């Protein structure tokens, strides 16, 4: 199963539209599911993404949309916790891994920093994959990007897609 991971698109407040290149690159990945980790800001973003695959999103700190603060999604037996990250004092790996463990998650997808991050953290005998796909429209000290989470019988894989 292929899951596109997005965050911090900020359409309407920092970007006018989703870049056509982003939509092309997402479509080329042939996603089964799209997860958006918040700061969507315009419901048209979710409508556009829904044309490519079922889309789930959580609320970011600038979202006025009615979205949950966090959501756990089951993907091929893997539990994915989706949240934005603005709710926490710190976004360090140890703290995020603890949050994932509390939710029984194998993967935690978050945003808020507008920077790509991917790492596996071992904590209390469990491994948690932390992923921030970055921002495709308004990156901070990083390249515009999104990520693809691959889940199969062989395990979990994360691939970063840099737009430019």
SVG drawing of the C-alpha trace seen along z (x, -y; Angstrom):
<svg xmlns="http://www.w3.org/2000/svg" viewBox="-16 -35 34 45">
<polyline fill="none" stroke="black" stroke-width="0.4" points="0.0,0.0 1.3,-3.5 0.4,-6.4 1.2,-10.0 2.1,-12.1 1.6,-15.9 1.7,-18.8 1.7,-22.5 0.2,-23.3 -1.1,-26.7 -3.2,-27.3 -5.0,-30.6 -2.6,-32.1 0.9,-31.5 0.2,-29.8 -2.5,-30.6 -3.0,-27.0 -1.4,-23.6 1.4,-23.7 0.6,-21.7 3.9,-19.9 2.9,-18.7 -0.3,-17.3 1.5,-15.6 4.1,-14.0 1.4,-12.8 -0.5,-11.3 2.6,-9.6 3.0,-7.8 -0.4,-6.1 -1.4,-6.5 -3.9,-4.3 -4.4,-6.9 -3.3,-10.5 -2.7,-11.7 -2.4,-15.5 -0.8,-16.5 -2.5,-19.9 -2.3,-23.5 -4.5,-22.7 -6.2,-26.1 -8.5,-25.7 -11.0,-22.9 -10.4,-23.0 -7.0,-21.3 -8.7,-18.2 -11.2,-18.2 -8.3,-18.2 -6.5,-15.4 -9.7,-13.3 -9.7,-13.1 -6.5,-11.0 -7.1,-8.9 -9.1,-8.8 -7.7,-11.7 -7.6,-12.1 -6.4,-15.2 -6.0,-16.7 -6.2,-20.3 -3.1,-22.5 -2.5,-25.6 -3.8,-27.9 -6.7,-25.7 -10.2,-27.0 -11.6,-23.7 -13.5,-21.2 -10.8,-18.5 -9.7,-16.3 -6.6,-17.2 -5.2,-13.7 -6.2,-10.5 -5.0,-6.9 -5.2,-5.1 -4.7,-1.4 -2.7,-0.7 -2.1,3.0 -1.8,3.8 0.4,0.8 -1.0,-1.9 -0.2,-5.4 -0.8,-8.4 -1.5,-11.6 -1.2,-15.0 0.2,-18.4 2.5,-19.0 1.6,-22.5 0.0,-21.1 3.4,-20.2 6.0,-22.3 8.7,-20.4 8.9,-18.3 12.0,-16.3 12.2,-12.7 12.0,-11.2 8.8,-13.1 7.2,-12.3 8.1,-8.6 6.4,-8.6 3.3,-10.1 3.3,-7.4 3.7,-4.7 0.8,-6.1 -1.4,-5.7 0.0,-2.2 1.3,-3.6 4.1,-2.2 4.4,-5.4 3.9,-9.0 3.3,-11.5 3.5,-15.2 4.1,-18.6 4.4,-22.1 8.1,-22.7 7.8,-22.8 11.0,-20.7 11.4,-17.0 12.3,-14.6 12.4,-10.8 13.9,-8.6 13.3,-5.4 13.4,-5.7 13.8,-2.8 12.1,-3.4 11.1,-0.9 11.7,2.0 9.6,0.7 10.5,-1.0 8.6,-4.0 9.1,-5.6 8.7,-9.4 8.0,-11.2 7.5,-14.9 6.9,-15.2 7.9,-18.9 6.0,-21.5 5.5,-21.4 4.5,-25.1 6.2,-27.0 9.3,-25.1 11.5,-26.6 15.2,-26.2 14.5,-23.1 13.4,-22.0 9.7,-21.8 8.7,-18.2 6.2,-15.5 6.7,-11.8 5.5,-8.4 4.9,-5.7 5.1,-2.2 3.6,0.6 4.0,4.2 4.6,7.6 8.3,6.7 7.8,3.8 7.7,0.0 9.5,-2.3 9.6,-6.1 10.6,-7.9 11.0,-11.7 9.9,-13.4 11.6,-16.8 9.6,-19.0 12.4,-21.2"/>
</svg>
